[in-house]
């Protein structure tokens, strides 16, 4: 199993997390965020702080840096759905 090491300088602790756990957590955030139509930032931040052990400021910065990539990645799917809805409305 591959371990991803996450360190927190504020607490002075180091915790190892497995890659499958990181993937499952990311998939859950993506699913929840997609279901309500947001980019998942509401779900990412508590997980970055609590589960991954990031300091609050580092978690906020990382969360803000991830949001544009999530929105850009989702844009083609959202445009396809919007185009299909316009075609059905005519």
Secondary structure, DSSP 4 states (H G I P E B T S, - for coil): --EEEEEETTTTEEEEEEHHHHHHHHHHHHHHHHHHTS-SHHHHHHHHHHTS---HHHHHHHHHHHHHHHHHHHHHHHHHHHHHHHHHH-
